[in-house]
Amino acid sequence: MTNDVKKIKRSINGIDNQDWNTAKLETLAGYYDKAYEIYFRCFINDVYELYNSATRAMQFDYPAEYAKLVEIYKKRLDTLKGEYSIGFEKYDTVEKIREMIFRG
């Protein structure tokens, strides 16, 4: 579990995720729609990583880790000019993620 959490933190901080840098460059260039799409894909990837960690480890606190993730992405979306948002409530429990993944 510890390695999973470290991997997620590195991804969130942009160490392992080149897309973060690309989104920052798109924002700098004024391409906010492109930056939003990249941030959204990164968010979905990070949610999936949290979900995997939560399903593998009994002691993993999904709500607490998810809350940290949401704060990071809210700050990133605030850098974009316009009304960009992610429906964070759709992904706030392991059960909701499981339902979305295994729906079809």
N, C-alpha and C positions, 0 to 999 in steps of 0.2 A: 504494500500500500504506500509506504513512504516514497518509493521510487516513482509510483504513479503520480503522487502529489507533486513531487519535484519536477517531473516531466511536464505536468500541466502548468506549473508556475513558470517554467522556462518558456513554454509556448505562449503564455499570456504576456510575458515580458518581452516577447519578440526575439528571444535568443534562438529558438528553433523554428520560428515561423516567419519566413520571408514575406508572407502576405501582409504582415503588420507594416513592414517598411514600405511595401508597395502602396498600401492604403494611405500612409502618411504622405508619400510623394503625390498621389492623386489629390489629396486634400490641399497640399501646397500649390499644386497646379490649378486648383479651382474646380476639379472634376469630382464634385461631391457625390453625385449618384454612383460613380464607379467606386469611390472610397466606401460608401455605404454598403454596396454589394459585397465588397471584400470583407469589411468588418462583420457583416451578417454571416458570411460563410465561415469566418474564423470563430464567431460566437457558436454557431452550430457544431463546429468541430470540437470546441472546448466543452460544450454541454455533453456531447457524446463521450468525451474522455472522462468527464465527471461521472456520467452514468455508468461507464465501464468500471471505474474505480469503486463506485458505490455497490455495484452488483458483485464485485469480487471480494470486498473487505467488509467484515462485520462492524468494524469500528469507524467506518467512514461517515462523516457528518455532511451529507449532501446539502441540506438547507444552508448550513454555514458557509460551505465552499461556494455554493451557488450565489449566495448574497455577495461574496467578494467578487465573483465573476461579473455580476450585474453592475456593481459599482464601477468596475474597470470599463465596461462597455458603455455605460452612461456617459462617462467622462470622454470617451472617444467620440461618441455621437454628438456630444456638445461642441466638438471642434468643427463639425460640419455646419455650414450655413443652410438653414432650411429646417423643415419639420421632419427629421429622421428619427424613427423609433423602432424598437423591437418589442414585440409582445412578450415581455419577459415572463408574465404569469403563465404562459403556455408551457413553460419548461421548468417550473419551480419545484416539481416533485419527480422522484424516480418513477412513480406510477404513471404519470402523464407521458414521460419519455417512452416508457415501455409500451404504452398503448399506441403511441404514434408509430413506433418502430414495427410493432407486430400487428398493426391494424389490418393490413391487406393480405 
